[in-house]
Amino acid sequence: MAKYKSLKGQSIQVLTADPPAPVEGQVWVVANPGTASVMKGYALRTVAEGTWASGGNLNTARRSLGGAGTQAAGLAFSGFSTTLIANTEAYNGSTWSEVNDVNTARQLFGSAGTVNTASLGFGGDTDPPNGTATVNTESWNGTSWTEVNNLNTARVALKGFGTSSLAIAAGGSPNSTLVENWNGTSWTEIAEINTGRQSIGAAGISNTAGIVFGGAGPEGEAETWNGTAWTEVGDLNTGRRSLSGSGDSSSALAMGGITTADQAVVESWNGSSWTEVADLATARGDSGSSHGAGNTTALFFGGDNPPIANTEEWTVPLGTVSFDID
């Protein structure tokens, strides 16, 4: 991005005070006689200033469900309450609506998809409490679910990231290091994560860049994926399992989870370290979440214990910021 000093010929408003109703991207200079001029703009604040707000409840309370999409357009599918749930719900930014069911109901499975019109669900447990692992994979096209090619290895308590056509499936029970890559047609085993784990969190918007973190085993460790290999990076501040992730490999959120009890803690990843930000209103693990890019917006829904319908929305607000005019 060009610095202001290379754009000095462009006209910018000169005001004596901040405008009463700025819009995103607006830039102005406050110039008061006898004082130093200050260049300001209306833009996103820091992630540390993000907040959680209540969204519309799911129609069917559940835990161990799949999630996809964004804060304004999310997808929740399958999961478990007192029995396995096959139904799928789409979110429009305020309310959930029931759409077509998955073909095979399951819990503790992996999911991927950065929009709510294209998603992927894979693996999981199809026979609780017996714990029958499946290789089954289903693809969502915005209208219906279609069974596609299976995982190579059946497993439960795995996580995924990426899109419906380019995804990663990582980890699983019992503390697996296994990783598989989805190319839109089939799954291929690729480089394993360094430390086996299950019930992890994951974030990423493609199959060439992502991050996994936490999980049963080393509950605080995190690893990034660059399309070729996994690299251990900075640990979470609060190690936990059964947590959810949203964002990408350089800007992600780790939300909720379980230690000895359900957790409300949320941490933000900036590409090198984790920082605690505002807590969830409701502590829980085994929830669904958005898979959209970045850590400035997110959707978090469902979870345990007991299974709930609650939805929360994460937003980093817009505000007035001062700029360096060097």
Backbone bond lengths (Angstrom), bond angles and torsions (degrees), N, CA, C in turn:
res aa  C-N    CA-C-N  psi(-1)  N-CA   C-N-CA  omega(-1)  CA-C   N-CA-C  phi
1 M - - - 1.459 - - 1.519 109.80 -
2 A 1.324 117.15 134.70 1.462 121.21 -179.48 1.521 110.86 -67.68
3 K 1.321 116.89 143.11 1.449 121.48 175.43 1.528 109.74 -81.31
4 Y 1.322 115.40 159.70 1.457 120.25 -177.69 1.518 111.79 -57.96
5 K 1.335 117.55 -34.30 1.460 119.60 -176.08 1.523 112.18 -63.27
6 S 1.364 117.08 -20.95 1.462 119.17 176.98 1.522 111.95 -90.12
7 L 1.339 116.63 -1.27 1.472 121.29 -177.53 1.529 111.84 -120.79
8 K 1.306 117.75 19.76 1.469 119.82 -172.12 1.512 113.85 -62.30
9 G 1.313 117.32 -20.13 1.451 119.15 179.06 1.512 113.59 -76.57
10 Q 1.338 117.39 -10.85 1.459 120.82 -177.84 1.519 109.86 -81.61
11 S 1.349 116.77 137.72 1.466 121.16 -178.42 1.526 110.74 -70.09
12 I 1.335 115.72 134.27 1.456 123.04 176.06 1.516 107.86 -133.57
13 Q 1.351 115.97 137.89 1.461 120.23 -179.91 1.522 111.47 -59.64
14 V 1.327 116.22 137.61 1.456 122.31 172.61 1.521 107.00 -111.79
15 L 1.326 116.87 118.09 1.456 123.24 -174.66 1.522 110.19 -124.06
16 T 1.325 115.55 164.92 1.468 120.00 175.86 1.523 111.56 -94.21
17 A 1.348 116.87 -9.85 1.462 121.91 177.85 1.521 108.46 -157.75
18 D 1.315 116.42 165.51 1.460 119.78 178.05 1.527 110.09 -60.98
19 P 1.347 118.36 143.38 1.469 120.68 177.54 1.521 110.61 -65.23
20 P 1.343 118.54 150.61 1.466 120.70 -174.59 1.529 114.15 -71.97
21 A 1.338 118.34 -27.10 1.468 120.75 -176.69 1.521 110.52 -142.14
22 P 1.342 117.33 69.15 1.474 119.69 -179.47 1.520 111.51 -67.59
23 V 1.330 116.56 160.37 1.451 122.81 176.00 1.513 108.83 -117.94
24 E 1.340 115.90 159.12 1.454 120.12 -177.52 1.523 111.25 -56.68
25 G 1.334 116.29 130.39 1.460 122.20 179.36 1.516 114.10 93.03
26 Q 1.338 117.08 -10.96 1.469 119.70 179.66 1.526 110.15 -68.95
27 V 1.347 116.19 139.30 1.461 122.78 -179.60 1.522 108.26 -128.86
28 W 1.321 116.54 141.57 1.454 121.14 178.76 1.523 109.86 -151.55
29 V 1.308 116.66 166.36 1.462 123.24 175.84 1.519 108.05 -118.36
30 V 1.330 115.86 128.29 1.458 121.45 173.64 1.527 107.57 -94.44
31 A 1.337 115.80 116.37 1.469 121.10 -177.28 1.524 108.64 -127.04
32 N 1.313 116.83 102.34 1.458 122.05 177.20 1.520 109.40 -103.21
33 P 1.330 118.39 135.29 1.470 120.44 179.10 1.525 111.77 -54.91
34 G 1.305 115.08 131.12 1.452 120.48 177.21 1.515 114.52 85.44
35 T 1.344 116.63 -0.81 1.470 119.14 178.42 1.518 109.34 -127.25
36 A 1.325 116.04 166.29 1.461 120.65 179.34 1.527 110.44 -73.20
37 S 1.314 116.07 142.77 1.458 121.06 176.24 1.527 109.78 -74.98
38 V 1.334 116.20 146.62 1.454 122.11 179.65 1.519 108.63 -131.27
39 M 1.345 115.73 128.84 1.456 120.11 175.80 1.529 108.55 -90.80
40 K 1.347 115.95 130.52 1.454 121.08 -177.41 1.518 110.84 -130.65
41 G 1.319 115.07 164.62 1.458 120.95 176.34 1.508 110.10 -153.46
42 Y 1.329 114.96 167.86 1.462 121.15 178.98 1.516 107.24 -110.56
43 A 1.327 116.48 110.85 1.458 121.27 -172.09 1.520 109.62 -151.69
44 L 1.346 116.08 177.00 1.459 120.54 177.15 1.519 110.81 -60.83
45 R 1.340 115.43 139.69 1.445 120.33 173.18 1.519 109.37 -80.01
46 T 1.320 118.60 -173.17 1.457 121.82 -180.00 1.533 110.00 -75.19
47 V 1.326 116.47 157.59 1.461 121.20 179.56 1.531 110.96 -59.66
48 A 1.316 116.91 -30.94 1.466 120.75 179.26 1.524 112.12 -61.99
49 E 1.334 117.47 -19.23 1.459 121.28 -179.92 1.528 112.43 -95.11
50 G 1.336 116.88 5.31 1.450 120.63 177.41 1.516 112.47 -66.44
51 T 1.332 116.28 154.86 1.463 122.11 -178.99 1.527 110.29 -137.54
52 W 1.334 114.91 158.89 1.460 122.71 174.66 1.517 110.05 -103.09
53 A 1.333 116.68 140.10 1.456 122.69 176.03 1.522 108.88 -132.41
54 S 1.317 116.49 153.83 1.455 121.22 179.73 1.523 110.73 -72.34
55 G 1.329 116.29 136.17 1.457 122.32 171.88 1.511 109.65 -111.05
56 G 1.321 117.00 -176.93 1.454 120.66 179.06 1.516 111.79 -69.04
57 N 1.325 116.59 142.70 1.459 121.12 -179.84 1.523 111.84 -72.01
58 L 1.338 115.49 147.39 1.453 120.82 168.06 1.529 109.42 -57.01
59 N 1.326 117.05 150.69 1.458 120.64 174.50 1.521 111.53 -71.68
60 T 1.345 115.86 -31.03 1.467 121.15 -179.94 1.519 109.76 -124.30
61 A 1.318 117.30 113.56 1.464 121.64 177.41 1.523 109.19 -63.79
62 R 1.341 115.70 140.86 1.470 119.44 -178.84 1.524 111.09 -167.15
63 R 1.320 115.52 165.06 1.456 123.10 174.30 1.527 108.72 -127.79
64 S 1.330 115.94 172.42 1.470 122.45 175.11 1.521 111.41 52.55
65 L 1.340 115.64 43.68 1.451 123.12 -175.98 1.521 111.75 -103.16
66 G 1.333 116.08 170.71 1.452 121.53 175.76 1.510 110.98 -96.39
67 G 1.321 116.08 155.72 1.455 121.22 178.85 1.510 111.44 -142.44
68 A 1.343 115.94 154.38 1.465 121.83 178.00 1.516 108.44 -158.71
69 G 1.338 115.88 173.65 1.451 121.25 174.03 1.510 114.15 86.60
70 T 1.326 115.35 -152.94 1.460 123.46 -173.83 1.522 110.02 -128.37
71 Q 1.341 115.78 179.76 1.459 120.35 178.41 1.526 111.44 -59.85
72 A 1.316 117.50 -39.63 1.465 121.25 -176.70 1.515 113.38 -88.46
73 A 1.322 117.18 -13.25 1.468 121.18 -177.09 1.519 108.59 -149.79
74 G 1.332 115.63 80.90 1.454 120.96 -175.34 1.516 112.80 -102.78
75 L 1.328 115.22 169.80 1.458 122.22 177.97 1.522 108.50 -140.08
76 A 1.349 116.28 130.86 1.466 123.38 175.98 1.515 107.92 -122.98
77 F 1.339 117.34 132.00 1.454 117.93 -176.77 1.527 112.71 -148.12
78 S 1.350 113.00 146.82 1.458 124.68 179.75 1.533 110.84 53.72
79 G 1.345 118.55 -158.31 1.448 122.14 -177.20 1.514 111.88 115.75
80 F 1.334 116.48 -164.33 1.465 122.22 -172.42 1.519 109.80 -143.65
81 S 1.342 115.31 140.44 1.460 121.65 168.82 1.527 106.59 -125.94
82 T 1.331 117.99 -101.50 1.458 119.66 169.49 1.523 110.15 -90.91
83 T 1.306 115.57 -12.23 1.458 123.40 175.92 1.517 107.87 -150.66
84 L 1.322 117.98 171.38 1.458 120.68 176.64 1.519 110.57 -65.11
85 I 1.338 115.39 145.30 1.466 122.66 -177.61 1.527 108.54 -118.20
86 A 1.328 116.73 130.90 1.463 121.13 -179.74 1.525 112.29 -98.94
87 N 1.329 117.48 -13.01 1.465 117.28 -168.38 1.526 113.17 -75.48
88 T 1.324 114.14 154.65 1.464 124.92 -179.78 1.518 108.54 -118.63
89 E 1.335 116.62 140.72 1.462 121.52 177.19 1.524 110.09 -129.59
90 A 1.327 115.91 140.05 1.466 122.96 177.79 1.522 109.27 -109.26
91 Y 1.338 115.85 140.23 1.473 122.67 -177.67 1.520 109.77 -109.71
92 N 1.346 116.20 134.92 1.468 120.69 -178.02 1.521 112.92 -108.74
93 G 1.328 116.26 15.50 1.458 120.79 -178.42 1.509 112.98 103.05
94 S 1.355 116.94 -12.46 1.464 119.99 177.90 1.516 112.77 -144.56
95 T 1.336 118.25 -34.18 1.457 120.66 -178.09 1.526 111.44 -135.88
96 W 1.352 114.15 154.35 1.461 122.35 176.06 1.522 109.77 -99.06
97 S 1.325 116.70 138.68 1.462 122.44 176.88 1.520 109.29 -126.14
98 E 1.325 116.77 137.25 1.451 120.45 178.85 1.525 110.46 -73.82
99 V 1.336 114.95 134.63 1.459 122.53 176.28 1.536 107.45 -125.79
100 N 1.312 118.72 -162.95 1.463 120.34 -173.24 1.525 113.50 -68.12
101 D 1.335 115.46 142.96 1.463 123.32 -177.54 1.528 112.53 -71.66
102 V 1.346 115.18 157.10 1.464 119.99 167.50 1.523 108.78 -67.97
103 N 1.327 117.58 159.81 1.461 121.62 178.38 1.524 112.14 -77.46
104 T 1.333 116.26 -36.47 1.468 121.59 -179.17 1.520 109.74 -124.17
105 A 1.333 117.38 108.09 1.461 121.23 178.03 1.518 109.76 -66.40
106 R 1.338 115.71 144.80 1.460 120.69 -176.51 1.521 110.48 -162.29
107 Q 1.310 116.56 169.62 1.457 123.30 173.58 1.521 108.74 -134.68
108 L 1.344 115.93 165.27 1.467 121.64 174.74 1.528 111.69 54.43
109 F 1.331 115.90 50.37 1.457 121.45 -177.71 1.520 110.91 -118.45
110 G 1.320 116.60 171.59 1.449 122.02 177.81 1.515 111.10 -93.27
111 S 1.331 116.57 151.44 1.459 121.24 177.96 1.516 110.14 -144.08
112 A 1.331 115.39 156.30 1.462 122.13 177.90 1.518 108.36 -150.50
113 G 1.333 115.89 158.23 1.454 120.80 178.47 1.507 111.75 141.13
114 T 1.316 117.63 120.91 1.461 122.16 -177.48 1.524 112.80 -94.03
115 V 1.332 117.48 -3.58 1.461 122.57 174.36 1.523 107.85 -133.95
116 N 1.346 117.37 159.02 1.464 118.37 -177.45 1.525 112.67 -88.97
117 T 1.322 116.89 8.68 1.461 121.18 175.46 1.528 112.04 -106.42
118 A 1.326 117.11 1.56 1.465 121.24 178.56 1.522 108.36 -154.30
119 S 1.327 116.31 112.30 1.455 120.55 -176.06 1.524 110.18 -144.68
120 L 1.329 114.40 168.95 1.456 121.80 -178.64 1.527 108.44 -139.58
121 G 1.338 116.83 135.09 1.452 122.45 173.41 1.518 109.34 -125.76
122 F 1.350 118.68 137.47 1.460 120.31 -171.85 1.526 111.72 -151.97
123 G 1.346 113.77 147.29 1.449 120.23 179.77 1.518 111.78 68.13
124 G 1.352 115.50 -160.55 1.448 121.48 175.72 1.515 113.67 106.06
125 D 1.321 114.07 -177.62 1.464 123.62 -175.99 1.528 108.67 -106.50
126 T 1.330 117.04 120.41 1.460 121.70 -178.64 1.520 113.00 -103.98
127 D 1.334 117.69 4.73 1.463 119.84 -175.56 1.523 111.87 -149.32
128 P 1.356 117.91 60.97 1.459 117.86 175.66 1.536 109.13 -71.95
129 P 1.334 119.39 148.81 1.462 126.67 3.11 1.526 114.21 -88.58
130 N 1.333 117.61 8.47 1.464 119.67 -177.60 1.527 112.97 -71.97
131 G 1.343 116.90 -24.11 1.462 120.69 175.72 1.512 113.49 75.37
132 T 1.343 116.78 56.00 1.458 121.01 179.37 1.527 110.15 -89.72
133 A 1.334 116.42 111.95 1.466 121.42 -178.68 1.521 110.31 -77.00
134 T 1.348 115.77 144.05 1.458 120.87 179.46 1.521 111.37 -122.45
135 V 1.330 115.97 156.55 1.466 122.84 173.12 1.523 110.52 -100.24
136 N 1.319 116.48 -3.14 1.457 122.17 -172.86 1.530 112.77 -58.45
137 T 1.339 115.94 136.62 1.465 123.20 176.00 1.523 108.73 -126.91
138 E 1.348 116.08 138.07 1.460 121.01 177.02 1.524 109.84 -130.47
139 S 1.329 114.77 144.90 1.463 122.59 -179.63 1.526 109.82 -115.99
140 W 1.341 116.45 136.12 1.474 124.24 -179.50 1.519 108.80 -107.45
141 N 1.342 116.81 130.41 1.478 121.32 -178.33 1.515 113.17 -110.35
142 G 1.340 116.56 14.65 1.453 120.61 -178.26 1.506 112.78 97.64
143 T 1.340 116.42 -14.75 1.463 121.51 179.77 1.517 112.45 -125.79
144 S 1.329 116.88 -44.40 1.461 120.74 -175.91 1.518 111.42 -148.71
145 W 1.342 114.64 163.52 1.452 123.04 177.97 1.529 110.41 -98.01
146 T 1.330 116.12 138.12 1.464 122.19 179.35 1.515 109.33 -127.19
147 E 1.327 116.79 131.77 1.461 119.78 175.06 1.527 109.30 -70.97
148 V 1.336 114.89 131.02 1.465 121.63 179.52 1.522 108.31 -123.28
149 N 1.323 117.84 -168.80 1.462 120.33 -174.46 1.530 112.71 -63.66
150 N 1.325 115.17 142.32 1.455 123.20 -174.26 1.524 112.88 -75.34
151 L 1.359 114.37 156.82 1.455 120.83 164.05 1.527 109.54 -56.77
152 N 1.324 116.80 156.17 1.462 120.53 174.48 1.524 112.36 -74.29
153 T 1.345 115.71 -31.78 1.469 120.38 -176.46 1.523 109.72 -129.61
154 A 1.330 116.26 122.63 1.465 121.31 176.90 1.528 109.69 -66.21
155 R 1.330 116.65 138.44 1.465 120.30 176.92 1.515 110.89 -164.53
156 V 1.316 115.11 159.24 1.461 123.01 176.00 1.524 107.94 -119.04
157 A 1.352 115.50 167.72 1.463 122.54 177.00 1.523 112.14 57.73
158 L 1.353 116.86 36.86 1.459 121.95 173.73 1.519 108.65 -100.15
159 K 1.329 117.26 171.39 1.453 121.90 175.89 1.522 109.13 -136.25
160 G 1.334 114.44 161.65 1.451 119.40 -179.40 1.509 112.22 -138.53
161 F 1.330 114.59 166.20 1.463 121.08 171.59 1.521 108.67 -151.76
162 G 1.337 115.95 168.12 1.451 121.31 -178.28 1.511 111.56 109.86
163 T 1.325 115.96 -153.60 1.458 122.19 -177.22 1.531 109.87 -115.90
164 S 1.335 115.61 -179.99 1.457 119.46 179.41 1.518 112.40 -69.70
165 S 1.330 117.59 -16.36 1.461 120.70 -179.64 1.523 113.55 -112.19
166 L 1.343 117.22 -13.25 1.470 121.84 -179.61 1.524 108.14 -143.30
167 A 1.332 116.74 95.33 1.459 120.35 -171.25 1.514 112.37 -134.01
168 I 1.345 113.95 162.65 1.460 122.91 175.97 1.530 108.51 -123.27
169 A 1.346 116.37 136.28 1.459 123.42 172.48 1.521 107.51 -115.93
170 A 1.341 117.97 121.23 1.460 121.28 -172.03 1.518 111.96 -130.50
171 G 1.337 115.11 146.65 1.451 121.66 173.86 1.512 113.24 70.03
172 G 1.328 115.63 -161.66 1.452 121.75 -179.61 1.512 111.39 132.18
173 S 1.320 115.19 175.87 1.460 121.73 -178.64 1.529 110.36 -92.39
174 P 1.363 116.73 140.55 1.467 128.13 -1.14 1.534 111.33 -92.92
175 N 1.323 117.09 110.65 1.468 124.71 177.48 1.528 112.47 43.87
176 S 1.316 114.68 59.23 1.461 121.34 -174.92 1.525 112.25 -83.13
177 T 1.332 115.72 148.00 1.469 122.19 171.73 1.528 111.37 -98.31
178 L 1.311 116.99 0.00 1.459 122.46 -171.35 1.522 112.51 -66.91
179 V 1.342 116.01 137.68 1.463 122.95 175.28 1.526 108.15 -132.74
180 E 1.342 116.04 137.11 1.452 121.02 175.30 1.526 109.65 -127.87
181 N 1.335 114.87 146.74 1.462 122.44 -179.19 1.527 109.88 -110.25
182 W 1.336 116.03 131.98 1.469 123.07 177.74 1.528 108.64 -104.13
183 N 1.344 116.40 125.05 1.470 120.66 -177.26 1.524 113.10 -105.98
184 G 1.324 115.96 14.55 1.447 120.97 -177.93 1.506 112.82 98.85
185 T 1.339 116.35 -13.99 1.466 121.41 -179.85 1.519 112.55 -128.46
186 S 1.337 116.74 -43.16 1.463 120.29 -175.13 1.521 111.18 -149.09
187 W 1.338 114.89 164.81 1.458 123.14 178.81 1.528 110.03 -99.08
188 T 1.345 115.61 140.73 1.462 122.12 177.40 1.520 109.17 -132.46
189 E 1.325 117.60 132.41 1.464 120.34 176.19 1.522 109.58 -69.73
190 I 1.333 114.94 135.01 1.472 121.14 -178.74 1.531 109.06 -131.19
191 A 1.327 116.61 -166.18 1.466 121.56 -176.80 1.525 111.68 -55.51
192 E 1.334 116.04 134.77 1.453 121.51 -177.27 1.524 111.98 -81.11
193 I 1.346 115.83 155.23 1.459 119.45 170.35 1.528 108.47 -66.03
194 N 1.325 116.27 157.02 1.460 120.45 -174.84 1.528 112.79 -71.01
195 T 1.335 116.35 -34.18 1.458 120.41 -175.94 1.521 109.52 -125.59
196 G 1.328 116.99 121.06 1.455 121.43 178.84 1.512 111.84 -62.24
197 R 1.322 116.04 139.18 1.454 120.47 -179.75 1.525 110.42 -163.63
198 Q 1.336 115.28 163.79 1.457 122.29 176.18 1.519 108.55 -134.33
199 S 1.331 116.44 166.01 1.476 121.86 179.25 1.520 110.92 55.32
200 I 1.345 116.06 44.60 1.461 122.19 -178.92 1.522 110.91 -86.55
201 G 1.335 115.33 171.84 1.449 122.33 165.85 1.514 108.57 -104.15
202 A 1.328 117.04 155.86 1.458 120.78 -178.51 1.512 110.08 -150.97
203 A 1.341 116.07 150.77 1.462 121.87 176.75 1.523 108.82 -149.61
204 G 1.322 116.25 146.89 1.457 121.66 179.71 1.514 109.96 159.10
205 I 1.321 117.03 148.78 1.462 120.78 -176.58 1.522 112.33 -115.01
206 S 1.336 116.97 10.37 1.460 120.81 174.26 1.522 107.78 -153.95
207 N 1.339 117.07 176.06 1.467 119.50 177.17 1.523 111.96 -93.14
208 T 1.329 117.37 10.60 1.465 121.30 178.91 1.527 113.14 -114.29
209 A 1.329 117.64 -1.45 1.461 120.35 178.92 1.518 108.79 -157.95
210 G 1.325 116.33 124.36 1.451 120.03 179.41 1.515 111.23 -168.05
211 I 1.336 115.55 -178.52 1.452 121.57 179.44 1.522 108.89 -146.49
212 V 1.347 116.63 139.25 1.458 122.28 171.62 1.524 107.66 -119.62
213 F 1.338 116.83 151.80 1.462 119.70 -172.65 1.520 110.40 -158.39
214 G 1.339 114.29 153.07 1.446 121.04 178.59 1.516 111.84 64.63
215 G 1.333 116.25 -159.35 1.450 122.13 178.00 1.513 112.46 110.75
216 A 1.315 115.54 161.19 1.460 121.02 176.14 1.515 108.82 -69.25
217 G 1.299 116.64 128.32 1.454 124.08 -170.02 1.521 106.10 122.47
218 P 1.337 118.67 -113.46 1.465 120.72 173.66 1.527 109.27 -87.72
219 E 1.325 118.21 90.34 1.455 121.49 -167.41 1.526 114.72 -67.53
220 G 1.328 118.41 -11.98 1.451 119.18 -179.37 1.511 115.33 -107.98
221 E 1.328 118.53 -12.02 1.465 120.72 -171.60 1.529 112.80 -74.54
222 A 1.349 115.03 152.50 1.457 122.03 177.77 1.527 109.11 -134.96
223 E 1.330 116.17 148.66 1.462 122.67 177.33 1.523 109.75 -138.70
224 T 1.329 116.09 140.17 1.462 120.55 176.07 1.523 110.34 -106.04
225 W 1.338 114.87 152.97 1.465 123.56 -178.48 1.519 108.65 -118.37
226 N 1.341 117.33 131.03 1.463 121.26 -178.30 1.525 112.96 -113.23
227 G 1.328 115.65 14.56 1.454 120.34 -178.56 1.509 113.11 95.85
228 T 1.343 116.29 -12.59 1.471 121.32 -179.60 1.518 112.54 -128.79
229 A 1.342 116.55 -42.78 1.458 120.54 -173.97 1.522 111.02 -145.69
230 W 1.342 115.13 160.98 1.461 122.77 176.46 1.530 109.72 -100.50
231 T 1.330 116.06 139.04 1.459 121.96 -179.26 1.519 109.87 -128.02
232 E 1.318 117.13 128.89 1.460 120.26 176.21 1.524 109.62 -69.84
233 V 1.341 114.74 134.64 1.465 120.97 -179.18 1.528 108.22 -128.24
234 G 1.337 116.36 -168.44 1.456 121.07 -175.55 1.512 113.48 -59.11
235 D 1.347 115.01 140.74 1.461 121.20 -179.29 1.526 111.66 -73.46
236 L 1.339 115.18 154.84 1.456 120.84 166.46 1.526 109.83 -58.81
237 N 1.334 116.70 152.84 1.456 120.30 174.20 1.528 111.50 -73.32
238 T 1.343 115.58 -34.65 1.457 121.34 177.93 1.522 108.57 -121.62
239 G 1.338 116.59 103.79 1.455 120.37 178.76 1.517 110.52 -66.45
240 R 1.340 116.80 137.71 1.451 120.65 -179.38 1.519 110.21 -163.23
241 R 1.318 115.58 165.80 1.455 122.71 178.92 1.533 108.71 -118.36
242 S 1.323 116.48 171.41 1.473 122.26 176.34 1.520 111.48 55.47
243 L 1.331 116.68 38.95 1.454 122.36 179.44 1.525 109.76 -102.28
244 S 1.318 116.35 169.72 1.460 121.99 -177.44 1.518 110.27 -121.76
245 G 1.337 115.74 154.54 1.454 120.88 179.10 1.509 112.24 -130.78
246 S 1.320 115.48 153.61 1.457 122.24 173.89 1.515 107.77 -148.52
247 G 1.333 117.00 147.75 1.458 120.66 179.65 1.512 111.50 116.86
248 D 1.327 115.85 -151.12 1.456 120.71 -176.84 1.523 110.63 -135.43
249 S 1.324 116.94 -173.80 1.464 120.70 -172.27 1.522 113.51 -68.65
250 S 1.331 117.84 -16.84 1.465 120.27 -178.90 1.522 113.31 -112.44
251 S 1.323 118.00 -10.90 1.466 121.14 178.92 1.521 108.55 -153.93
252 A 1.330 116.00 97.42 1.464 121.60 -173.34 1.521 111.20 -133.33
253 L 1.327 115.09 164.98 1.453 122.84 173.22 1.522 109.53 -120.18
254 A 1.336 116.77 137.62 1.460 123.78 171.17 1.518 106.44 -110.06
255 M 1.343 117.38 118.18 1.463 121.06 -165.99 1.524 111.84 -123.66
256 G 1.339 115.60 132.35 1.445 121.22 174.75 1.510 113.07 64.08
257 G 1.331 116.32 -153.22 1.452 122.24 179.16 1.515 112.35 120.09
258 I 1.323 115.47 -174.06 1.462 122.46 -176.48 1.521 109.65 -134.09
259 T 1.333 116.75 134.89 1.469 122.51 166.94 1.527 105.48 -115.49
260 T 1.308 117.95 -107.29 1.467 120.21 168.74 1.517 110.52 -87.57
261 A 1.346 115.31 -9.41 1.465 122.34 178.12 1.524 108.43 -151.11
262 D 1.328 117.03 167.90 1.454 120.86 175.93 1.531 109.63 -61.59
263 Q 1.334 115.52 144.07 1.456 121.63 -176.53 1.528 111.62 -115.44
264 A 1.339 115.77 144.46 1.459 122.53 173.97 1.521 111.70 -102.58
265 V 1.329 117.30 -3.14 1.456 121.74 -171.95 1.528 111.19 -66.77
266 V 1.336 114.97 142.42 1.471 123.41 176.58 1.520 107.75 -129.48
267 E 1.336 116.72 135.62 1.458 121.42 176.95 1.519 110.49 -126.81
268 S 1.324 115.19 145.31 1.461 122.20 -179.85 1.529 109.87 -108.59
269 W 1.338 116.37 134.28 1.462 124.11 178.78 1.524 108.70 -102.90
270 N 1.345 117.21 128.90 1.464 120.73 -178.10 1.521 113.01 -110.01
271 G 1.323 116.75 14.06 1.452 121.22 -178.11 1.502 113.74 101.61
272 S 1.347 116.97 -13.39 1.467 119.92 178.89 1.521 113.47 -140.12
273 S 1.334 118.52 -25.04 1.464 120.22 -178.28 1.523 110.45 -155.42
274 W 1.337 114.63 164.88 1.455 122.91 179.82 1.523 110.52 -103.52
275 T 1.327 116.91 139.69 1.460 122.93 177.66 1.517 109.00 -130.89
276 E 1.331 117.08 131.73 1.456 119.87 177.20 1.520 109.98 -70.70
277 V 1.337 114.55 135.34 1.452 121.97 177.04 1.523 108.09 -122.64
278 A 1.333 118.21 -164.91 1.465 121.55 -174.93 1.534 112.07 -60.13
279 D 1.324 116.02 137.24 1.459 122.24 179.78 1.526 111.91 -71.93
280 L 1.322 114.87 155.96 1.457 121.34 167.74 1.525 109.80 -62.36
281 A 1.335 116.87 154.87 1.462 120.04 174.73 1.520 110.92 -73.04
282 T 1.343 116.62 -32.11 1.463 121.50 -178.07 1.522 110.06 -121.59
283 A 1.320 117.32 116.19 1.463 121.98 177.79 1.516 109.34 -67.05
284 R 1.351 117.34 134.92 1.466 120.79 -179.85 1.519 111.34 -173.34
285 G 1.316 114.99 159.99 1.449 122.48 172.07 1.510 110.01 -126.63
286 D 1.345 115.94 179.55 1.465 122.06 179.01 1.526 112.23 56.18
287 S 1.340 116.15 41.40 1.461 121.59 -179.01 1.521 111.36 -99.17
288 G 1.325 115.66 168.97 1.451 122.06 171.42 1.516 110.09 -98.03
289 S 1.325 116.51 159.87 1.464 119.55 -179.37 1.515 111.21 -152.79
290 S 1.330 114.75 164.85 1.453 121.68 173.13 1.523 109.96 -67.86
291 H 1.345 116.29 164.58 1.462 121.80 175.70 1.529 110.79 -125.67
292 G 1.340 117.88 16.42 1.452 120.67 -177.80 1.510 112.63 -68.71
293 A 1.327 115.87 166.62 1.463 121.84 -176.86 1.521 111.75 -72.05
294 G 1.342 115.14 149.43 1.455 121.55 170.68 1.516 114.55 78.89
295 N 1.340 114.24 168.80 1.461 121.10 -177.65 1.521 112.52 -113.77
296 T 1.334 117.95 20.92 1.462 120.89 -179.71 1.524 113.06 -95.29
297 T 1.329 117.85 -18.94 1.464 122.22 172.10 1.525 108.53 -140.05
298 A 1.330 116.52 148.76 1.458 120.72 177.88 1.518 109.16 -163.20
299 L 1.331 114.50 161.85 1.461 122.68 177.89 1.525 107.38 -128.51
300 F 1.348 116.09 137.75 1.462 122.36 -175.38 1.521 107.58 -138.96
301 F 1.348 118.67 127.00 1.465 118.94 -168.77 1.527 111.63 -151.84
302 G 1.351 113.94 154.22 1.449 120.41 -179.89 1.516 112.24 65.63
303 G 1.334 116.82 -163.71 1.459 121.46 177.92 1.514 112.73 121.47
304 D 1.329 114.58 -173.37 1.447 124.50 -172.69 1.529 107.30 -127.83
305 N 1.251 124.92 154.01 1.423 129.06 19.91 1.527 107.80 -142.74
306 P 1.347 122.21 126.90 1.464 125.26 2.05 1.533 110.39 -76.71
307 P 1.350 119.08 177.61 1.467 120.42 178.01 1.529 111.80 -53.99
308 I 1.327 116.46 132.96 1.464 121.21 -175.82 1.526 110.68 -127.18
309 A 1.346 115.25 165.84 1.460 122.32 -179.37 1.523 112.00 -106.31
310 N 1.319 117.04 -4.02 1.464 123.27 -173.12 1.533 113.10 -57.64
311 T 1.340 115.66 138.15 1.471 123.45 175.44 1.519 109.56 -122.09
312 E 1.347 116.39 137.59 1.467 120.94 174.71 1.521 109.92 -128.47
313 E 1.338 114.86 144.26 1.462 122.36 -178.48 1.525 110.10 -115.79
314 W 1.332 115.90 129.27 1.472 122.51 178.61 1.519 109.71 -99.99
315 T 1.349 116.27 131.25 1.458 120.74 179.60 1.518 110.14 -142.04
316 V 1.315 116.41 131.10 1.465 121.54 167.45 1.523 106.18 -89.73
317 P 1.337 118.53 120.33 1.464 120.25 -171.21 1.522 113.21 -76.26
318 L 1.320 113.74 159.84 1.464 120.75 168.11 1.524 108.99 -80.13
319 G 1.319 116.36 151.41 1.446 120.54 177.46 1.514 111.05 -167.07
320 T 1.318 115.88 172.54 1.460 121.31 178.76 1.520 110.15 -81.11
321 V 1.335 115.59 128.06 1.460 121.15 -179.66 1.517 108.89 -128.86
322 S 1.326 115.53 150.99 1.465 121.00 176.28 1.526 109.61 -94.83
323 F 1.342 116.66 146.02 1.467 122.23 -177.65 1.510 111.07 -115.19
324 D 1.324 114.88 149.20 1.457 121.80 171.67 1.527 108.04 -75.32
325 I 1.313 118.87 121.06 1.464 120.68 -177.20 1.532 111.97 -103.94
326 D 1.328 115.40 25.22 1.464 120.64 176.59 1.541 110.21 -56.70
